[in-house]
Amino acid sequence: MAEPVLVTPNGLVAHWFSILGRLSGCGQWSRTSTMDQGLNLTQQVAGCMQHVKIPQDRIGVLIGEGGETMREIEAAAEVRLDIDSENGSVAIETVGDPVLGLKGPEIVRAIGRGFPPEDALQLLEDDMMLFDVVDIDAASRNKNDMKRQKGRLIGEGGRTRELMEELSGASVVIYGSTLGLIGTPPEVEAARTAAEMLLDGAPHGTVYSFLEEKHNEMKHQGMEYHRFPGGQD
């Protein structure tokens, strides 16, 4: 399972420092910053290798017909994938741009948590796009309770999940015992909070009102960021 991403009002900065933390495990990085100039980064992460394990039934989706999806990810993220089809283990080696390469494991994790490859590849559209996971199992007492919790998140005819996407701007996928999110930090923060409210037992109406408030807030602040270039639905 992917480690949850820290999303705060300063989520953009937190996201970059999470990237830098992972860079320190793969190679060397240096940082200089000022309040006015922001971050100036140099990275040297040649040959960085990370490992991700995904469910067996997602291996075929990751590989794609004739290996097409795997090759697309390798080219776009500048990584090399070594997939063990027997146990679901995926080794991701950075072979190009190090920051771009760090999105490789996130793309694999997102596909592993139920996202279609085309949605997972949205992580490359912008440096600030991130992947996060809400653990439904951790908020459930037993298997029956987890089924009930998933039903609350999905809603009748999938309407709750759809509204979560529509109002937060994040992509939302419920797969197995997790709810996966892809979006900018404000989008992910809004969707994660809404999901956690539902898991804590909040009425759906209260959660919808919260999402509408966040949607209007992001729109007002000029931060509404849809999943397609140019802000098109």
Backbone as CSV, one residue per row, in Angstrom:
resi,resn,N_x,N_y,N_z,CA_x,CA_y,CA_z,C_x,C_y,C_z
1,MET,0.839,-1.185,0.000,0.000,0.000,0.000,0.881,1.244,0.000
2,ALA,0.489,2.246,-0.735,1.281,3.465,-0.807,1.240,4.194,0.517
3,GLU,2.362,4.804,0.873,2.403,5.624,2.074,1.593,6.890,1.841
4,PRO,0.659,7.228,2.780,-0.165,8.421,2.571,0.688,9.671,2.415
5,VAL,0.279,10.557,1.532,0.984,11.805,1.292,0.472,12.842,2.269
6,LEU,1.395,13.596,2.899,0.994,14.667,3.792,0.462,15.827,2.971
7,VAL,-0.823,16.141,3.156,-1.447,17.243,2.421,-1.893,18.278,3.431
8,THR,-1.355,19.477,3.336,-1.643,20.557,4.264,-1.981,21.791,3.461
9,PRO,-2.380,22.904,4.134,-2.564,24.146,3.381,-1.311,24.559,2.620
10,ASN,-0.158,24.113,3.105,1.095,24.343,2.378,1.491,23.075,1.636
11,GLY,0.486,22.399,1.086,0.702,21.085,0.494,1.685,21.063,-0.646
12,LEU,1.766,22.143,-1.427,2.704,22.175,-2.540,4.129,22.035,-2.043
13,VAL,4.463,22.761,-0.961,5.803,22.683,-0.392,6.022,21.313,0.235
14,ALA,5.002,20.817,0.955,5.123,19.502,1.593,5.363,18.418,0.551
15,HIS,4.692,18.545,-0.600,4.857,17.559,-1.663,6.285,17.568,-2.183
16,TRP,6.861,18.750,-2.382,8.235,18.827,-2.867,9.215,18.255,-1.861
17,PHE,8.987,18.520,-0.566,9.908,17.981,0.427,9.771,16.471,0.549
18,SER,8.574,15.915,0.265,8.437,14.454,0.233,9.236,13.881,-0.919
19,ILE,9.243,14.585,-2.062,10.054,14.161,-3.204,11.532,14.196,-2.847
20,LEU,11.957,15.276,-2.178,13.363,15.390,-1.797,13.762,14.300,-0.816
21,GLY,12.832,13.942,0.087,13.133,12.875,1.030,13.382,11.565,0.323
22,ARG,12.588,11.279,-0.720,12.789,10.045,-1.476,14.059,10.120,-2.307
23,LEU,14.381,11.315,-2.801,15.626,11.469,-3.544,16.828,11.132,-2.681
24,SER,16.778,11.506,-1.393,17.918,11.261,-0.523,18.179,9.772,-0.345
25,GLY,17.141,8.946,-0.567,17.320,7.509,-0.458,17.862,6.878,-1.719
26,CYS,17.888,7.633,-2.819,18.323,7.074,-4.101,19.676,7.599,-4.543
27,GLY,20.062,8.712,-4.040,21.311,9.293,-4.499,21.622,10.528,-3.703
28,GLN,22.045,11.580,-4.364,22.408,12.811,-3.695,21.573,13.942,-4.247
29,TRP,21.219,14.870,-3.359,20.516,16.055,-3.821,20.965,17.219,-2.975
30,SER,20.903,18.389,-3.537,21.243,19.600,-2.782,20.142,20.609,-3.000
31,ARG,19.945,21.469,-2.008,18.847,22.423,-2.076,19.290,23.761,-1.531
32,THR,18.945,24.831,-2.227,19.079,26.177,-1.695,17.734,26.825,-1.836
33,SER,17.351,27.620,-0.865,16.046,28.256,-0.949,16.065,29.612,-0.282
34,THR,15.246,30.517,-0.788,14.982,31.795,-0.157,13.488,32.006,-0.229
35,MET,12.961,32.882,0.602,11.541,33.149,0.603,11.102,33.724,-0.734
36,ASP,11.971,34.493,-1.390,11.601,35.159,-2.635,11.817,34.276,-3.849
37,GLN,12.876,33.464,-3.823,13.256,32.718,-5.013,12.732,31.291,-5.016
38,GLY,12.194,30.811,-3.892,11.656,29.460,-3.845,12.760,28.422,-3.813
39,LEU,12.543,27.295,-4.499,13.478,26.181,-4.427,14.332,26.098,-5.676
40,ASN,15.615,25.893,-5.482,16.531,25.664,-6.585,17.180,24.315,-6.332
41,LEU,16.840,23.329,-7.149,17.238,21.958,-6.870,18.227,21.437,-7.898
42,THR,19.180,20.661,-7.433,20.009,19.870,-8.343,20.008,18.451,-7.812
43,GLN,19.820,17.496,-8.706,19.752,16.107,-8.286,20.691,15.253,-9.131
44,GLN,21.256,14.245,-8.481,22.045,13.247,-9.187,21.581,11.891,-8.666
45,VAL,20.704,11.244,-9.429,20.080,10.024,-8.929,20.172,8.905,-9.973
46,ALA,21.259,8.864,-10.699,21.399,7.847,-11.741,21.309,6.456,-11.138
47,GLY,20.509,5.609,-11.769,20.410,4.233,-11.323,19.570,4.021,-10.087
48,CYS,18.781,5.024,-9.688,17.915,4.868,-8.519,16.943,3.719,-8.750
49,MET,16.853,2.793,-7.794,15.976,1.634,-7.914,14.994,1.616,-6.757
50,GLN,13.700,1.542,-7.088,12.675,1.408,-6.070,11.831,0.176,-6.381
51,HIS,11.205,-0.374,-5.331,10.415,-1.591,-5.502,8.989,-1.368,-5.008
52,VAL,8.030,-1.844,-5.790,6.613,-1.717,-5.470,5.970,-3.086,-5.671
53,LYS,5.052,-3.442,-4.785,4.315,-4.687,-4.963,2.851,-4.351,-5.191
54,ILE,2.269,-4.923,-6.241,0.882,-4.640,-6.578,0.085,-5.951,-6.633
55,PRO,-1.245,-5.871,-6.507,-2.063,-7.099,-6.551,-1.879,-7.857,-7.861
56,GLN,-1.992,-9.172,-7.757,-1.780,-10.033,-8.912,-2.686,-9.676,-10.089
57,ASP,-3.934,-9.296,-9.774,-4.875,-9.037,-10.863,-4.649,-7.697,-11.551
58,ARG,-3.648,-6.934,-11.091,-3.327,-5.652,-11.739,-2.067,-5.740,-12.597
59,ILE,-1.390,-6.883,-12.545,-0.156,-7.055,-13.321,-0.436,-6.919,-14.815
60,GLY,-1.496,-7.583,-15.289,-1.820,-7.518,-16.714,-2.149,-6.111,-17.160
61,VAL,-2.797,-5.336,-16.284,-3.124,-3.940,-16.610,-1.841,-3.120,-16.719
62,LEU,-0.900,-3.356,-15.804,0.377,-2.631,-15.824,1.174,-2.945,-17.087
63,ILE,1.175,-4.200,-17.487,1.946,-4.590,-18.670,1.257,-4.119,-19.952
64,GLY,-0.067,-4.321,-20.028,-0.804,-3.936,-21.225,-0.649,-4.962,-22.334
65,GLU,-1.456,-4.801,-23.342,-1.419,-5.739,-24.469,-0.076,-5.666,-25.186
66,GLY,0.608,-6.791,-25.227,1.906,-6.832,-25.877,2.966,-5.971,-25.206
67,GLY,2.741,-5.611,-23.926,3.703,-4.767,-23.204,3.575,-3.294,-23.510
68,GLU,2.482,-2.903,-24.168,2.334,-1.513,-24.613,2.289,-0.514,-23.453
69,THR,1.521,-0.840,-22.409,1.403,0.084,-21.273,2.731,0.218,-20.546
70,MET,3.414,-0.888,-20.332,4.719,-0.857,-19.670,5.690,0.035,-20.434
71,ARG,5.727,-0.107,-21.747,6.647,0.709,-22.551,6.265,2.181,-22.508
72,GLU,4.966,2.461,-22.475,4.517,3.850,-22.412,4.965,4.506,-21.106
73,ILE,4.833,3.779,-19.994,5.274,4.300,-18.696,6.786,4.506,-18.691
74,GLU,7.517,3.538,-19.218,8.983,3.632,-19.246,9.427,4.870,-20.030
75,ALA,8.791,5.121,-21.166,9.183,6.256,-21.998,8.790,7.579,-21.357
76,ALA,7.581,7.636,-20.799,7.069,8.897,-20.260,7.764,9.298,-18.961
77,ALA,8.038,8.325,-18.087,8.642,8.620,-16.788,10.157,8.436,-16.780
78,GLU,10.710,7.997,-17.900,12.156,7.780,-18.020,12.647,6.797,-16.950
79,VAL,11.984,5.632,-16.928,12.333,4.563,-16.001,12.407,3.242,-16.755
80,ARG,12.923,2.234,-16.096,12.900,0.864,-16.620,12.150,0.006,-15.602
81,LEU,11.158,-0.752,-16.082,10.356,-1.599,-15.202,10.759,-3.059,-15.345
82,ASP,10.939,-3.719,-14.215,11.205,-5.159,-14.185,10.064,-5.783,-13.384
83,ILE,9.139,-6.436,-14.084,7.905,-6.923,-13.471,7.971,-8.432,-13.254
84,ASP,7.755,-8.848,-12.002,7.671,-10.272,-11.675,6.194,-10.644,-11.670
85,SER,5.752,-11.307,-12.718,4.337,-11.637,-12.870,3.851,-12.657,-11.856
86,GLU,4.760,-13.381,-11.228,4.351,-14.427,-10.289,3.982,-13.882,-8.924
87,ASN,4.717,-12.884,-8.442,4.433,-12.378,-7.093,3.995,-10.915,-7.053
88,GLY,3.901,-10.252,-8.219,3.424,-8.876,-8.254,4.463,-7.836,-7.882
89,SER,5.723,-8.229,-7.781,6.786,-7.291,-7.440,7.262,-6.549,-8.690
90,VAL,7.411,-5.231,-8.558,7.857,-4.406,-9.685,9.066,-3.581,-9.245
91,ALA,10.178,-3.742,-9.939,11.368,-2.930,-9.698,11.360,-1.786,-10.698
92,ILE,11.536,-0.553,-10.197,11.509,0.640,-11.046,12.865,1.332,-10.945
93,GLU,13.583,1.365,-12.063,14.906,1.983,-12.095,14.842,3.292,-12.878
94,THR,15.338,4.374,-12.267,15.400,5.659,-12.945,16.541,5.648,-13.949
95,VAL,16.233,5.970,-15.213,17.263,5.976,-16.246,17.404,7.348,-16.900
96,GLY,16.601,8.300,-16.467,16.653,9.645,-17.045,16.518,10.696,-15.970
97,ASP,15.630,11.671,-16.204,15.417,12.762,-15.259,15.000,12.208,-13.891
98,PRO,15.714,12.568,-12.803,15.446,11.956,-11.502,14.100,12.325,-10.891
99,VAL,13.692,13.575,-11.007,12.400,13.982,-10.442,11.267,13.343,-11.233
100,LEU,11.403,13.334,-12.552,10.416,12.662,-13.395,10.366,11.184,-13.057
101,GLY,11.540,10.585,-12.846,11.621,9.163,-12.532,10.947,8.805,-11.221
102,LEU,10.900,9.749,-10.289,10.247,9.477,-9.017,8.742,9.304,-9.154
103,LYS,8.189,9.776,-10.276,6.765,9.554,-10.517,6.501,8.114,-10.981
104,GLY,7.555,7.422,-11.436,7.387,6.051,-11.918,6.759,5.133,-10.878
105,PRO,7.327,5.057,-9.657,6.721,4.207,-8.631,5.295,4.622,-8.287
106,GLU,5.008,5.931,-8.315,3.664,6.396,-8.012,2.668,5.953,-9.089
107,ILE,3.111,5.978,-10.331,2.253,5.506,-11.433,1.954,4.022,-11.251
108,VAL,2.971,3.236,-10.913,2.785,1.799,-10.700,1.850,1.559,-9.517
109,ARG,2.050,2.293,-8.420,1.181,2.145,-7.251,-0.264,2.494,-7.597
110,ALA,-0.439,3.567,-8.353,-1.793,3.996,-8.705,-2.505,2.927,-9.544
111,ILE,-1.796,2.355,-10.505,-2.385,1.271,-11.302,-2.695,0.083,-10.398
112,GLY,-1.797,-0.194,-9.460,-2.011,-1.286,-8.522,-3.221,-1.084,-7.625
113,ARG,-3.595,0.174,-7.400,-4.748,0.472,-6.546,-5.988,0.764,-7.374
114,GLY,-6.010,0.315,-8.639,-7.234,0.329,-9.412,-7.368,1.393,-10.479
115,PHE,-6.432,2.332,-10.572,-6.538,3.372,-11.593,-6.213,2.822,-12.973
116,PRO,-6.967,3.222,-13.993,-6.581,2.884,-15.365,-5.241,3.552,-15.674
117,PRO,-4.416,2.955,-16.528,-3.109,3.547,-16.847,-3.191,5.000,-17.308
118,GLU,-4.218,5.331,-18.124,-4.308,6.709,-18.613,-4.537,7.703,-17.481
119,ASP,-5.245,7.280,-16.425,-5.434,8.156,-15.273,-4.157,8.246,-14.443
120,ALA,-3.478,7.109,-14.263,-2.227,7.109,-13.491,-1.170,7.995,-14.144
121,LEU,-1.164,8.035,-15.469,-0.181,8.851,-16.189,-0.444,10.346,-16.040
122,GLN,-1.609,10.716,-15.479,-1.850,12.129,-15.171,-0.822,12.668,-14.183
123,LEU,-0.207,11.768,-13.418,0.799,12.190,-12.446,1.977,12.889,-13.112
124,LEU,2.151,12.671,-14.416,3.251,13.305,-15.141,2.853,14.641,-15.759
125,GLU,1.568,14.988,-15.697,1.104,16.199,-16.364,1.593,17.469,-15.677
126,ASP,1.870,17.360,-14.369,2.288,18.530,-13.598,3.132,18.038,-12.430
127,ASP,4.170,18.801,-12.068,5.043,18.393,-10.970,4.287,18.221,-9.659
128,MET,3.194,18.980,-9.486,2.480,18.959,-8.226,1.405,17.886,-8.141
129,MET,1.141,17.182,-9.232,0.160,16.095,-9.180,0.672,14.991,-8.266
130,LEU,-0.186,14.481,-7.395,0.242,13.448,-6.461,-0.800,12.343,-6.321
131,PHE,-0.334,11.218,-5.795,-1.164,10.034,-5.558,-1.243,9.793,-4.061
132,ASP,-2.448,9.538,-3.567,-2.634,9.300,-2.138,-3.634,8.162,-1.965
133,VAL,-3.618,7.543,-0.790,-4.478,6.399,-0.514,-5.141,6.564,0.848
134,VAL,-6.435,6.278,0.908,-7.179,6.212,2.167,-7.423,4.731,2.462
135,ASP,-7.039,4.285,3.645,-7.170,2.883,4.032,-8.561,2.652,4.634
136,ILE,-9.445,2.037,3.860,-10.818,1.774,4.329,-10.804,0.700,5.411
137,ASP,-9.944,-0.281,5.252,-9.871,-1.383,6.208,-9.547,-0.882,7.612
138,ALA,-8.662,0.113,7.699,-8.257,0.641,9.002,-9.418,1.325,9.722
139,ALA,-10.410,1.774,8.957,-11.567,2.460,9.551,-12.748,1.518,9.739
140,SER,-12.526,0.204,9.543,-13.608,-0.771,9.621,-13.362,-1.768,10.752
141,ARG,-14.442,-2.233,11.380,-14.331,-3.167,12.500,-14.114,-4.604,12.017
142,ASN,-14.713,-4.936,10.872,-14.611,-6.289,10.338,-14.965,-6.248,8.853
143,LYS,-15.029,-7.415,8.229,-15.283,-7.460,6.783,-16.649,-6.901,6.423
144,ASN,-17.652,-7.218,7.238,-18.983,-6.687,6.961,-19.025,-5.168,7.086
145,ASP,-18.297,-4.668,8.085,-18.253,-3.213,8.276,-17.501,-2.548,7.134
146,MET,-16.459,-3.210,6.620,-15.723,-2.642,5.492,-16.617,-2.575,4.257
147,LYS,-17.434,-3.591,4.058,-18.376,-3.577,2.937,-19.348,-2.408,3.076
148,ARG,-19.819,-2.155,4.307,-20.726,-1.040,4.553,-20.027,0.291,4.295
149,GLN,-18.779,0.395,4.765,-18.020,1.633,4.577,-17.776,1.911,3.098
150,LYS,-17.441,0.878,2.355,-17.247,1.039,0.910,-18.543,1.496,0.245
151,GLY,-19.665,0.961,0.714,-20.951,1.374,0.171,-21.226,2.844,0.420
152,ARG,-20.832,3.344,1.584,-21.010,4.771,1.892,-20.143,5.637,0.984
153,LEU,-18.941,5.164,0.697,-18.030,5.927,-0.158,-18.479,5.910,-1.620
154,ILE,-19.016,4.793,-2.047,-19.454,4.658,-3.443,-20.786,5.378,-3.658
155,GLY,-21.730,5.163,-2.738,-23.046,5.770,-2.866,-23.934,5.011,-3.824
156,GLU,-25.209,5.329,-3.815,-26.167,4.651,-4.679,-25.851,4.935,-6.144
157,GLY,-25.651,3.874,-6.893,-25.315,4.033,-8.301,-23.974,4.715,-8.542
158,GLY,-23.109,4.722,-7.503,-21.791,5.347,-7.639,-21.806,6.858,-7.514
159,ARG,-22.955,7.424,-7.074,-23.102,8.877,-7.076,-22.171,9.587,-6.104
160,THR,-21.936,9.012,-4.931,-21.073,9.672,-3.946,-19.648,9.794,-4.476
161,ARG,-19.134,8.711,-5.022,-17.774,8.767,-5.593,-17.711,9.781,-6.727
162,GLU,-18.730,9.808,-7.560,-18.759,10.753,-8.681,-18.772,12.196,-8.192
163,LEU,-19.562,12.477,-7.156,-19.608,13.838,-6.619,-18.279,14.215,-5.976
164,MET,-17.628,13.231,-5.342,-16.327,13.482,-4.741,-15.334,13.930,-5.816
165,GLU,-15.382,13.250,-6.975,-14.513,13.635,-8.096,-14.896,15.003,-8.646
166,GLU,-16.177,15.163,-8.898,-16.661,16.377,-9.549,-16.365,17.630,-8.729
167,LEU,-16.584,17.556,-7.414,-16.452,18.741,-6.575,-15.026,18.980,-6.077
168,SER,-14.244,17.922,-5.942,-12.852,18.110,-5.488,-11.904,18.345,-6.653
169,GLY,-12.243,17.774,-7.828,-11.346,17.851,-8.977,-10.363,16.704,-9.036
170,ALA,-10.297,15.879,-7.979,-9.376,14.747,-7.945,-10.006,13.531,-8.624
171,SER,-9.166,12.637,-9.131,-9.633,11.336,-9.612,-9.757,10.418,-8.406
172,VAL,-10.863,9.686,-8.319,-11.133,8.845,-7.149,-11.454,7.426,-7.613
173,VAL,-10.733,6.443,-7.065,-10.979,5.030,-7.385,-11.052,4.235,-6.083
174,ILE,-12.109,3.434,-5.960,-12.250,2.540,-4.811,-11.967,1.133,-5.297
175,TYR,-10.935,0.530,-4.708,-10.484,-0.799,-5.149,-10.050,-1.585,-3.920
176,GLY,-10.599,-2.781,-3.763,-10.220,-3.587,-2.606,-10.541,-2.875,-1.309
177,SER,-9.531,-2.685,-0.485,-9.728,-2.055,0.826,-9.228,-0.614,0.859
178,THR,-9.052,-0.003,-0.308,-8.522,1.360,-0.338,-9.333,2.278,-1.242
179,LEU,-9.223,3.559,-0.974,-9.719,4.611,-1.858,-8.506,5.393,-2.334
180,GLY,-8.282,5.382,-3.649,-7.120,6.051,-4.225,-7.487,7.414,-4.770
181,LEU,-6.534,8.340,-4.697,-6.746,9.718,-5.130,-5.585,10.185,-5.995
182,ILE,-5.891,10.878,-7.082,-4.881,11.538,-7.898,-5.345,12.965,-8.146
183,GLY,-4.474,13.923,-7.870,-4.824,15.321,-8.099,-3.758,16.240,-7.548
184,THR,-4.045,17.527,-7.524,-3.163,18.494,-6.892,-3.363,18.424,-5.389
185,PRO,-2.455,18.973,-4.587,-2.629,18.926,-3.130,-3.971,19.455,-2.629
186,PRO,-4.479,20.602,-3.110,-5.797,21.043,-2.615,-6.918,20.079,-2.973
187,GLU,-6.849,19.506,-4.175,-7.873,18.562,-4.601,-7.844,17.299,-3.751
188,VAL,-6.646,16.766,-3.553,-6.487,15.538,-2.775,-6.894,15.773,-1.324
189,GLU,-6.526,16.935,-0.792,-6.899,17.256,0.588,-8.417,17.283,0.746
190,ALA,-9.119,17.901,-0.208,-10.575,17.994,-0.129,-11.218,16.609,-0.220
191,ALA,-10.769,15.789,-1.180,-11.352,14.461,-1.364,-11.034,13.542,-0.194
192,ARG,-9.795,13.606,0.303,-9.411,12.768,1.449,-10.244,13.132,2.675
193,THR,-10.397,14.422,2.930,-11.183,14.848,4.095,-12.630,14.377,3.971
194,ALA,-13.190,14.497,2.766,-14.568,14.035,2.540,-14.689,12.538,2.797
195,ALA,-13.726,11.760,2.301,-13.752,10.311,2.513,-13.646,9.981,3.996
196,GLU,-12.761,10.665,4.699,-12.591,10.407,6.129,-13.834,10.804,6.916
197,MET,-14.510,11.865,6.480,-15.773,12.251,7.121,-16.807,11.134,6.978
198,LEU,-16.920,10.571,5.796,-17.867,9.486,5.565,-17.503,8.256,6.388
199,LEU,-16.212,7.935,6.445,-15.765,6.780,7.221,-16.005,6.980,8.715
200,ASP,-16.022,8.246,9.143,-16.298,8.552,10.555,-17.790,8.621,10.858
201,GLY,-18.624,8.441,9.812,-20.056,8.389,10.039,-20.823,9.660,9.749
202,ALA,-20.171,10.655,9.143,-20.870,11.905,8.837,-21.975,11.664,7.812
203,PRO,-23.116,12.365,7.923,-24.179,12.230,6.923,-23.694,12.659,5.544
204,HIS,-24.220,12.023,4.514,-23.796,12.351,3.156,-24.046,13.824,2.837
205,GLY,-25.172,14.355,3.290,-25.487,15.756,3.021,-24.437,16.694,3.577
206,THR,-23.943,16.377,4.771,-22.895,17.201,5.392,-21.614,17.153,4.560
207,VAL,-21.281,15.972,4.069,-20.067,15.799,3.268,-20.204,16.527,1.928
208,TYR,-21.385,16.448,1.300,-21.595,17.148,0.032,-21.468,18.656,0.221
209,SER,-22.002,19.163,1.338,-21.899,20.603,1.623,-20.442,21.015,1.797
210,PHE,-19.675,20.162,2.476,-18.245,20.433,2.649,-17.536,20.486,1.292
211,LEU,-17.839,19.515,0.425,-17.200,19.464,-0.891,-17.599,20.668,-1.747
212,GLU,-18.846,21.086,-1.669,-19.283,22.264,-2.421,-18.558,23.511,-1.944
213,GLU,-18.378,23.597,-0.620,-17.642,24.732,-0.062,-16.197,24.739,-0.548
214,LYS,-15.563,23.566,-0.528,-14.176,23.472,-0.996,-14.078,23.769,-2.491
215,HIS,-15.053,23.280,-3.258,-15.072,23.536,-4.699,-15.137,25.035,-4.974
216,ASN,-16.032,25.735,-4.297,-16.161,27.178,-4.492,-14.916,27.918,-4.022
217,GLU,-14.321,27.423,-2.937,-13.105,28.038,-2.412,-11.958,27.920,-3.410
218,MET,-11.777,26.714,-3.977,-10.701,26.513,-4.954,-10.955,27.324,-6.211
219,LYS,-12.208,27.392,-6.623,-12.559,28.173,-7.814,-12.274,29.645,-7.579
220,HIS,-12.638,30.120,-6.402,-12.416,31.529,-6.066,-10.929,31.861,-6.027
221,GLN,-10.150,30.937,-5.518,-8.706,31.163,-5.387,-7.952,30.863,-6.681
222,GLY,-8.685,30.452,-7.706,-8.036,30.174,-8.981,-7.234,28.901,-8.975
223,MET,-7.591,27.975,-8.084,-6.819,26.739,-7.973,-7.586,25.546,-8.485
224,GLU,-8.743,25.754,-9.095,-9.496,24.627,-9.630,-8.674,24.000,-10.763
225,TYR,-8.414,22.737,-10.634,-7.478,22.069,-11.548,-8.097,20.749,-11.992
226,HIS,-8.703,20.722,-13.175,-9.346,19.505,-13.634,-8.315,18.536,-14.212
227,ARG,-8.773,17.373,-14.589,-7.858,16.279,-14.959,-7.329,16.388,-16.374
228,PHE,-7.813,17.357,-17.129,-7.379,17.449,-18.504,-6.744,18.803,-18.768
229,PRO,-5.740,18.888,-19.646,-5.064,20.157,-19.938,-6.056,21.241,-20.313
230,GLY,-5.784,22.450,-19.829,-6.630,23.583,-20.155,-7.866,23.682,-19.295
231,GLY,-7.954,22.844,-18.249,-9.085,22.890,-17.330,-10.386,22.431,-17.941
232,GLN,-10.303,21.551,-18.948,-11.529,21.073,-19.592,-12.010,19.805,-18.910
233,ASP,-13.318,19.691,-18.720,-13.893,18.476,-18.134,-13.904,17.360,-19.164
